[in-house]
Amino acid sequence: MRRRAFLRAVGGAAAVATLPRRAVAEAGRPFRILMILWRGETGVEHGFRRQLAELGVAAACEIHDLGRDLRRLPAVLEEVRRIGPDLVYTWGTGITLGTVGRWNDADPVRHLTDLPVVFTMVSAPLETGLQPPPDVPPRPNLTGVSHIAPLRAQINAIRAYLPLERLGIVYNPQEENSVANVRSLRDEAAASGFRLLEAGVPAAADGLPDPAAIPRLVKDLAGRGAQVLYIGPDNFIGSNRDLLTEAGLGAGIPCFTATELEIREGEAMIGLVSRYEAVGRLAAVKAKRILIDRDPPSAVPIETLKRFSYIIRLPVALRLKLYPPLQLLDYAEVIR
């Protein structure tokens, strides 16, 4: 494996469905894009804006930040219906499911069914019901970008660094994307010959997952023989990544991440990730097709990036005395 030969993910082809045309921007007026975000702007949105500008798409992006609280989404959707933007941009599985519903359970009263929607940072659009199965026509108003490398590629990335027989995961059972990821990991464990050790985070008194439980769960996984802790597409774990990685370091267990932030700004040791900016840029290409080329969203395929970055955080490796194999240094990005 070399940088020029990074593992590729297959983007699904989509049949064309119809959607009532949205009026293009009036002369002299930029397109109005309403962005529904989980925790404020990220590198994804920066890439989206830059790519739109480079494509010559004049757009005004209006931010609606949920502040990590999905209970605020219905009020935002009411505002979206009142405004009638040219395009709606959603960040993450929870927001996107709340905005458009599942492919076989979309309710025009609760969900957006006529406005075009482009999603980003959705880890498993098919498994969570956003994307219909291949034998069903694509949704008329939805397209977007997934950011997670195929699980087999992730497991191979771990095994390129160190042996793997027991993989531990702490996850939020209240998140659809995280539950879907655990289901897929179970299947991959059976196919690739490792044991998956699971630890769902219990709810606190307020009904929300309890961050204070994370160190205890990591200690339990260590006692069960976990060799690596897996950080997948899980907003709760991402928000509490320092608790997880510090507990792992204390137990002598490295963390692997499938998302960029946990290794760029956290203490995961290795990762196979999509760059946030690249995710946003691909979403902007899809937005341009809808806004400028006037393609219906159903004709714009839901895709995953074709290239992923293998990243090693060297200070963590040195702290754990898990030095990277020399051959990895031919293509990995090393954070020093």
C-alpha positions as a Markdown table, in Angstrom:
| # | Residue | x | y | z |
|---|---|---|---|---|
| 1 | Met | 0.0 | 0.0 | 0.0 |
| 2 | Arg | 1.3 | 3.4 | -1.0 |
| 3 | Arg | -0.1 | 6.9 | -0.8 |
| 4 | Arg | -1.1 | 6.8 | -4.5 |
| 5 | Ala | -2.9 | 3.5 | -3.8 |
| 6 | Phe | -5.1 | 4.3 | -0.8 |
| 7 | Leu | -8.1 | 2.1 | -0.4 |
| 8 | Arg | -11.1 | 3.3 | -2.4 |
| 9 | Ala | -14.7 | 3.2 | -1.5 |
| 10 | Val | -17.4 | 2.6 | -4.1 |
| 11 | Gly | -20.0 | 5.4 | -4.7 |
| 12 | Gly | -23.4 | 3.9 | -5.6 |
| 13 | Ala | -25.0 | 4.7 | -8.8 |
| 14 | Ala | -28.5 | 6.2 | -8.6 |
| 15 | Ala | -31.5 | 6.1 | -10.9 |
| 16 | Val | -33.1 | 9.4 | -11.7 |
| 17 | Ala | -36.3 | 10.4 | -9.9 |
| 18 | Thr | -38.2 | 13.7 | -10.2 |
| 19 | Leu | -38.4 | 16.6 | -7.8 |
| 20 | Pro | -40.3 | 19.8 | -8.4 |
| 21 | Arg | -37.8 | 22.4 | -9.6 |
| 22 | Arg | -36.6 | 25.0 | -7.2 |
| 23 | Ala | -36.3 | 28.4 | -8.7 |
| 24 | Val | -32.7 | 29.3 | -9.4 |
| 25 | Ala | -31.3 | 32.4 | -7.7 |
| 26 | Glu | -32.7 | 35.6 | -9.1 |
| 27 | Ala | -30.4 | 37.9 | -11.1 |
| 28 | Gly | -28.0 | 39.6 | -8.7 |
| 29 | Arg | -29.0 | 37.4 | -5.7 |
| 30 | Pro | -26.9 | 34.6 | -4.4 |
| 31 | Phe | -28.4 | 31.2 | -3.8 |
| 32 | Arg | -29.6 | 30.8 | -0.2 |
| 33 | Ile | -28.3 | 27.8 | 1.6 |
| 34 | Leu | -29.5 | 27.0 | 5.1 |
| 35 | Met | -27.0 | 24.9 | 7.0 |
| 36 | Ile | -28.2 | 22.8 | 10.0 |
| 37 | Leu | -25.1 | 22.0 | 12.2 |
| 38 | Trp | -24.5 | 19.9 | 15.2 |
| 39 | Arg | -21.8 | 21.9 | 17.0 |
| 40 | Gly | -21.0 | 25.0 | 15.0 |
| 41 | Glu | -18.8 | 25.3 | 11.9 |
| 42 | Thr | -16.1 | 22.7 | 11.2 |
| 43 | Gly | -13.5 | 22.1 | 8.5 |
| 44 | Val | -16.3 | 20.5 | 6.5 |
| 45 | Glu | -18.1 | 23.8 | 6.2 |
| 46 | His | -14.9 | 25.7 | 5.4 |
| 47 | Gly | -14.2 | 23.2 | 2.5 |
| 48 | Phe | -17.8 | 23.6 | 1.3 |
| 49 | Arg | -17.6 | 27.4 | 1.1 |
| 50 | Arg | -14.2 | 27.3 | -0.5 |
| 51 | Gln | -15.3 | 24.9 | -3.2 |
| 52 | Leu | -18.5 | 26.8 | -3.9 |
| 53 | Ala | -16.4 | 29.9 | -4.5 |
| 54 | Glu | -13.9 | 28.1 | -6.7 |
| 55 | Leu | -16.8 | 26.7 | -8.7 |
| 56 | Gly | -18.2 | 30.2 | -9.2 |
| 57 | Val | -21.4 | 29.5 | -7.2 |
| 58 | Ala | -22.6 | 32.7 | -5.5 |
| 59 | Ala | -24.2 | 31.5 | -2.3 |
| 60 | Ala | -25.2 | 32.9 | 1.1 |
| 61 | Cys | -24.9 | 30.3 | 3.8 |
| 62 | Glu | -27.1 | 30.8 | 6.8 |
| 63 | Ile | -26.1 | 28.8 | 9.9 |
| 64 | His | -28.5 | 27.2 | 12.3 |
| 65 | Asp | -26.5 | 25.6 | 15.1 |
| 66 | Leu | -28.3 | 23.0 | 17.2 |
| 67 | Gly | -25.6 | 23.2 | 19.9 |
| 68 | Arg | -25.6 | 19.3 | 20.2 |
| 69 | Asp | -29.3 | 19.3 | 21.1 |
| 70 | Leu | -31.6 | 17.5 | 18.6 |
| 71 | Arg | -34.6 | 18.8 | 20.5 |
| 72 | Arg | -34.1 | 22.1 | 18.8 |
| 73 | Leu | -34.4 | 20.6 | 15.3 |
| 74 | Pro | -38.2 | 20.9 | 14.9 |
| 75 | Ala | -38.1 | 24.6 | 15.4 |
| 76 | Val | -35.3 | 25.0 | 12.9 |
| 77 | Leu | -37.3 | 23.0 | 10.3 |
| 78 | Glu | -40.3 | 25.3 | 10.8 |
| 79 | Glu | -38.0 | 28.2 | 10.0 |
| 80 | Val | -36.7 | 26.3 | 7.0 |
| 81 | Arg | -40.2 | 25.9 | 5.6 |
| 82 | Arg | -41.0 | 29.6 | 6.2 |
| 83 | Ile | -37.8 | 30.7 | 4.4 |
| 84 | Gly | -37.9 | 28.2 | 1.5 |
| 85 | Pro | -34.1 | 28.3 | 0.8 |
| 86 | Asp | -32.6 | 27.1 | -2.4 |
| 87 | Leu | -30.8 | 24.3 | -0.6 |
| 88 | Val | -30.6 | 22.7 | 2.8 |
| 89 | Tyr | -27.2 | 21.4 | 4.1 |
| 90 | Thr | -27.2 | 19.0 | 7.1 |
| 91 | Trp | -24.3 | 17.7 | 9.2 |
| 92 | Gly | -24.4 | 14.2 | 10.7 |
| 93 | Thr | -26.8 | 11.3 | 10.8 |
| 94 | Gly | -29.1 | 12.5 | 13.6 |
| 95 | Ile | -29.8 | 15.9 | 12.0 |
| 96 | Thr | -30.2 | 14.4 | 8.6 |
| 97 | Leu | -32.6 | 11.7 | 9.8 |
| 98 | Gly | -34.6 | 14.3 | 11.7 |
| 99 | Thr | -34.7 | 16.5 | 8.6 |
| 100 | Val | -35.7 | 14.1 | 5.9 |
| 101 | Gly | -36.7 | 10.9 | 7.8 |
| 102 | Arg | -36.0 | 7.3 | 6.6 |
| 103 | Trp | -36.6 | 6.6 | 3.0 |
| 104 | Asn | -39.7 | 4.5 | 3.7 |
| 105 | Asp | -41.1 | 6.6 | 6.5 |
| 106 | Ala | -40.8 | 10.3 | 5.5 |
| 107 | Asp | -43.6 | 12.4 | 6.8 |
| 108 | Pro | -44.3 | 15.7 | 5.0 |
| 109 | Val | -45.6 | 17.2 | 8.3 |
| 110 | Arg | -42.4 | 16.5 | 10.2 |
| 111 | His | -39.7 | 16.2 | 7.5 |
| 112 | Leu | -38.6 | 18.1 | 4.4 |
| 113 | Thr | -39.8 | 16.2 | 1.3 |
| 114 | Asp | -39.7 | 18.9 | -1.4 |
| 115 | Leu | -36.6 | 21.1 | -0.6 |
| 116 | Pro | -33.3 | 19.7 | -1.9 |
| 117 | Val | -31.1 | 18.5 | 0.9 |
| 118 | Val | -27.3 | 17.7 | 0.8 |
| 119 | Phe | -25.9 | 15.9 | 3.8 |
| 120 | Thr | -22.4 | 15.6 | 5.1 |
| 121 | Met | -20.7 | 13.5 | 7.8 |
| 122 | Val | -23.2 | 10.7 | 7.7 |
| 123 | Ser | -21.3 | 7.4 | 8.3 |
| 124 | Ala | -23.8 | 4.8 | 7.1 |
| 125 | Pro | -26.6 | 6.3 | 5.0 |
| 126 | Leu | -27.8 | 2.9 | 3.8 |
| 127 | Glu | -27.7 | 1.2 | 7.2 |
| 128 | Thr | -29.5 | 4.0 | 9.0 |
| 129 | Gly | -32.3 | 4.2 | 6.4 |
| 130 | Leu | -31.5 | 7.5 | 4.8 |
| 131 | Gln | -30.6 | 5.9 | 1.6 |
| 132 | Pro | -32.9 | 3.3 | 0.1 |
| 133 | Pro | -31.6 | -0.2 | -0.9 |
| 134 | Pro | -30.2 | -0.6 | -4.4 |
| 135 | Asp | -33.4 | -2.1 | -5.8 |
| 136 | Val | -35.5 | 1.0 | -4.8 |
| 137 | Pro | -35.4 | 4.3 | -6.7 |
| 138 | Pro | -33.3 | 7.0 | -5.0 |
| 139 | Arg | -35.0 | 9.7 | -2.9 |
| 140 | Pro | -36.2 | 12.7 | -4.9 |
| 141 | Asn | -34.8 | 15.4 | -2.7 |
| 142 | Leu | -31.7 | 13.9 | -1.0 |
| 143 | Thr | -28.0 | 13.4 | -1.8 |
| 144 | Gly | -24.8 | 13.8 | 0.2 |
| 145 | Val | -21.4 | 12.6 | 1.3 |
| 146 | Ser | -20.4 | 9.9 | 3.7 |
| 147 | His | -17.0 | 10.2 | 5.4 |
| 148 | Ile | -16.1 | 6.7 | 6.8 |
| 149 | Ala | -13.7 | 4.3 | 5.1 |
| 150 | Pro | -15.0 | 0.8 | 4.6 |
| 151 | Leu | -14.7 | -1.3 | 7.7 |
| 152 | Arg | -12.4 | -3.9 | 6.1 |
| 153 | Ala | -10.0 | -1.0 | 5.2 |
| 154 | Gln | -10.1 | 0.2 | 8.8 |
| 155 | Ile | -9.3 | -3.2 | 10.2 |
| 156 | Asn | -6.5 | -3.6 | 7.7 |
| 157 | Ala | -5.2 | -0.2 | 8.8 |
| 158 | Ile | -5.1 | -1.3 | 12.4 |
| 159 | Arg | -3.4 | -4.6 | 11.5 |
| 160 | Ala | -0.8 | -2.8 | 9.4 |
| 161 | Tyr | 0.4 | -1.3 | 12.7 |
| 162 | Leu | -0.1 | -4.1 | 15.3 |
| 163 | Pro | -1.8 | -7.5 | 15.8 |
| 164 | Leu | -5.5 | -7.4 | 16.4 |
| 165 | Glu | -7.4 | -10.2 | 18.1 |
| 166 | Arg | -9.7 | -8.2 | 20.4 |
| 167 | Leu | -11.1 | -4.8 | 19.5 |
| 168 | Gly | -12.9 | -2.8 | 22.2 |
| 169 | Ile | -15.5 | -0.1 | 21.6 |
| 170 | Val | -17.2 | 2.3 | 23.9 |
| 171 | Tyr | -20.3 | 3.7 | 22.2 |
| 172 | Asn | -23.5 | 5.6 | 22.7 |
| 173 | Pro | -26.5 | 3.3 | 22.2 |
| 174 | Gln | -28.8 | 6.3 | 21.8 |
| 175 | Glu | -27.2 | 7.3 | 18.4 |
| 176 | Glu | -28.4 | 5.6 | 15.3 |
| 177 | Asn | -25.1 | 6.0 | 13.5 |
| 178 | Ser | -23.2 | 4.5 | 16.4 |
| 179 | Val | -25.6 | 1.5 | 16.7 |
| 180 | Ala | -25.4 | 0.9 | 13.0 |
| 181 | Asn | -21.6 | 1.0 | 13.1 |
| 182 | Val | -21.5 | -1.6 | 16.0 |
| 183 | Arg | -23.7 | -3.9 | 13.9 |
| 184 | Ser | -21.4 | -3.6 | 11.0 |
| 185 | Leu | -18.4 | -4.2 | 13.3 |
| 186 | Arg | -19.9 | -7.4 | 14.5 |
| 187 | Asp | -20.2 | -8.7 | 11.0 |
| 188 | Glu | -16.7 | -7.6 | 10.2 |
| 189 | Ala | -15.4 | -9.3 | 13.3 |
| 190 | Ala | -16.8 | -12.6 | 12.2 |
| 191 | Ala | -15.4 | -12.1 | 8.7 |
| 192 | Ser | -12.0 | -10.9 | 9.7 |
| 193 | Gly | -11.3 | -13.1 | 12.6 |
| 194 | Phe | -11.2 | -10.8 | 15.7 |
| 195 | Arg | -13.5 | -10.5 | 18.8 |
| 196 | Leu | -15.5 | -7.3 | 19.2 |
| 197 | Leu | -15.7 | -6.3 | 22.9 |
| 198 | Glu | -18.7 | -3.9 | 23.3 |
| 199 | Ala | -19.4 | -1.4 | 26.1 |
| 200 | Gly | -22.5 | 0.8 | 25.6 |
| 201 | Val | -22.6 | 4.0 | 27.7 |
| 202 | Pro | -25.4 | 3.9 | 30.2 |
| 203 | Ala | -27.8 | 6.8 | 30.7 |
| 204 | Ala | -27.5 | 9.2 | 33.6 |
| 205 | Ala | -30.5 | 10.5 | 35.6 |
| 206 | Asp | -31.5 | 12.9 | 32.9 |
| 207 | Gly | -31.8 | 10.1 | 30.4 |
| 208 | Leu | -28.7 | 11.2 | 28.4 |
| 209 | Pro | -25.5 | 9.1 | 28.1 |
| 210 | Asp | -23.3 | 9.5 | 31.2 |
| 211 | Pro | -19.7 | 10.7 | 30.4 |
| 212 | Ala | -18.6 | 9.7 | 33.9 |
| 213 | Ala | -19.1 | 6.1 | 32.9 |
| 214 | Ile | -16.4 | 6.2 | 30.2 |
| 215 | Pro | -13.3 | 5.5 | 32.3 |
| 216 | Arg | -15.0 | 2.6 | 34.1 |
| 217 | Leu | -16.0 | 1.1 | 30.7 |
| 218 | Val | -12.5 | 1.4 | 29.3 |
| 219 | Lys | -11.1 | -0.3 | 32.4 |
| 220 | Asp | -13.6 | -3.1 | 32.0 |
| 221 | Leu | -12.6 | -3.5 | 28.3 |
| 222 | Ala | -8.9 | -3.6 | 29.3 |
| 223 | Gly | -9.7 | -6.4 | 31.8 |
| 224 | Arg | -11.4 | -8.3 | 29.0 |
| 225 | Gly | -8.2 | -8.1 | 26.9 |
| 226 | Ala | -8.9 | -5.3 | 24.4 |
| 227 | Gln | -5.8 | -4.5 | 22.4 |
| 228 | Val | -7.2 | -1.4 | 20.6 |
| 229 | Leu | -10.0 | 0.9 | 21.4 |
| 230 | Tyr | -12.1 | 1.8 | 18.3 |
| 231 | Ile | -13.5 | 5.4 | 17.9 |
| 232 | Gly | -16.2 | 5.4 | 15.3 |
| 233 | Pro | -18.8 | 7.8 | 14.1 |
| 234 | Asp | -20.3 | 8.7 | 17.5 |
| 235 | Asn | -21.0 | 12.3 | 18.4 |
| 236 | Phe | -21.1 | 11.6 | 22.1 |
| 237 | Ile | -17.8 | 9.8 | 22.1 |
| 238 | Gly | -16.3 | 12.5 | 19.9 |
| 239 | Ser | -17.4 | 15.2 | 22.4 |
| 240 | Asn | -15.8 | 13.1 | 25.2 |
| 241 | Arg | -12.8 | 11.8 | 23.3 |
| 242 | Asp | -10.3 | 13.0 | 25.9 |
| 243 | Leu | -12.0 | 10.9 | 28.6 |
| 244 | Leu | -11.8 | 7.9 | 26.4 |
| 245 | Thr | -8.2 | 8.3 | 25.1 |
| 246 | Glu | -6.8 | 9.2 | 28.6 |
| 247 | Ala | -8.5 | 6.1 | 30.1 |
| 248 | Gly | -7.0 | 4.0 | 27.2 |
| 249 | Leu | -3.6 | 5.5 | 27.7 |
| 250 | Gly | -3.8 | 4.8 | 31.4 |
| 251 | Ala | -4.6 | 1.2 | 30.6 |
| 252 | Gly | -1.9 | 0.9 | 28.0 |
| 253 | Ile | -4.4 | 0.6 | 25.1 |
| 254 | Pro | -4.1 | 2.7 | 21.9 |
| 255 | Cys | -7.1 | 4.2 | 20.2 |
| 256 | Phe | -7.9 | 3.9 | 16.5 |
| 257 | Thr | -10.2 | 6.5 | 15.0 |
| 258 | Ala | -12.3 | 6.5 | 11.8 |
| 259 | Thr | -12.9 | 10.2 | 12.0 |
| 260 | Glu | -10.3 | 13.0 | 11.7 |
| 261 | Leu | -11.0 | 15.2 | 14.7 |
| 262 | Glu | -10.0 | 12.5 | 17.3 |
| 263 | Ile | -6.5 | 12.3 | 15.9 |
| 264 | Arg | -6.0 | 16.0 | 14.8 |
| 265 | Glu | -7.2 | 17.4 | 18.1 |
| 266 | Gly | -7.2 | 14.4 | 20.4 |
| 267 | Glu | -5.0 | 11.6 | 21.5 |
| 268 | Ala | -5.9 | 8.7 | 19.2 |
| 269 | Met | -2.8 | 6.9 | 18.1 |
| 270 | Ile | -3.7 | 5.9 | 14.5 |
| 271 | Gly | -6.6 | 6.7 | 12.2 |
| 272 | Leu | -7.8 | 6.0 | 8.6 |
| 273 | Val | -9.9 | 9.1 | 8.0 |
| 274 | Ser | -11.5 | 11.4 | 5.4 |
| 275 | Arg | -10.2 | 15.0 | 5.7 |
| 276 | Tyr | -13.0 | 17.3 | 6.8 |
| 277 | Glu | -12.2 | 19.8 | 4.1 |
| 278 | Ala | -12.4 | 17.2 | 1.4 |
| 279 | Val | -15.8 | 16.0 | 2.6 |
| 280 | Gly | -17.1 | 19.6 | 2.4 |
| 281 | Arg | -15.6 | 20.1 | -1.1 |
| 282 | Leu | -17.4 | 17.0 | -2.4 |
| 283 | Ala | -20.6 | 18.2 | -0.9 |
| 284 | Ala | -20.2 | 21.5 | -2.7 |
| 285 | Val | -19.8 | 19.8 | -6.0 |
| 286 | Lys | -23.1 | 18.1 | -5.4 |
| 287 | Ala | -24.7 | 21.4 | -4.4 |
| 288 | Lys | -23.4 | 23.0 | -7.6 |
| 289 | Arg | -25.0 | 20.3 | -9.7 |
| 290 | Ile | -28.4 | 21.0 | -8.0 |
| 291 | Leu | -28.2 | 24.8 | -8.0 |
| 292 | Ile | -26.4 | 25.6 | -11.3 |
| 293 | Asp | -26.7 | 22.5 | -13.4 |
| 294 | Arg | -30.3 | 22.0 | -12.2 |
| 295 | Asp | -29.9 | 18.3 | -11.8 |
| 296 | Pro | -32.5 | 16.7 | -9.4 |
| 297 | Pro | -30.9 | 15.4 | -6.2 |
| 298 | Ser | -31.9 | 11.9 | -7.2 |
| 299 | Ala | -29.6 | 12.1 | -10.1 |
| 300 | Val | -26.6 | 13.1 | -7.9 |
| 301 | Pro | -25.2 | 10.0 | -6.3 |
| 302 | Ile | -24.6 | 9.6 | -2.6 |
| 303 | Glu | -20.8 | 9.0 | -2.3 |
| 304 | Thr | -17.9 | 8.4 | 0.0 |
| 305 | Leu | -14.5 | 9.9 | -0.7 |
| 306 | Lys | -12.2 | 7.8 | -2.9 |
| 307 | Arg | -9.1 | 8.5 | -0.8 |
| 308 | Phe | -8.4 | 8.3 | 2.9 |
| 309 | Ser | -5.5 | 9.5 | 5.0 |
| 310 | Tyr | -3.5 | 7.1 | 7.3 |
| 311 | Ile | -2.4 | 9.2 | 10.3 |
| 312 | Ile | -0.1 | 8.4 | 13.2 |
| 313 | Arg | 0.1 | 10.6 | 16.3 |
| 314 | Leu | 3.7 | 9.9 | 17.2 |
| 315 | Pro | 3.8 | 11.3 | 20.8 |
| 316 | Val | 1.0 | 8.9 | 21.7 |
| 317 | Ala | 2.9 | 6.0 | 20.1 |
| 318 | Leu | 6.0 | 6.9 | 22.0 |
| 319 | Arg | 4.1 | 7.2 | 25.2 |
| 320 | Leu | 2.7 | 3.7 | 24.7 |
| 321 | Lys | 6.1 | 2.3 | 23.4 |
| 322 | Leu | 4.2 | 1.2 | 20.3 |
| 323 | Tyr | 6.6 | 2.4 | 17.6 |
| 324 | Pro | 5.2 | 2.5 | 14.0 |
| 325 | Pro | 6.5 | -0.2 | 11.6 |
| 326 | Leu | 9.0 | 1.4 | 9.2 |
| 327 | Gln | 6.9 | 0.5 | 6.1 |
| 328 | Leu | 4.0 | 2.6 | 7.3 |
| 329 | Leu | 6.2 | 5.7 | 7.2 |
| 330 | Asp | 6.3 | 5.4 | 3.4 |
| 331 | Tyr | 2.7 | 6.7 | 3.2 |
| 332 | Ala | 1.4 | 7.7 | 6.6 |
| 333 | Glu | 1.0 | 11.3 | 7.8 |
| 334 | Val | 2.9 | 11.5 | 11.1 |
| 335 | Ile | 1.8 | 14.1 | 13.6 |
| 336 | Arg | 4.8 | 15.0 | 15.8 |
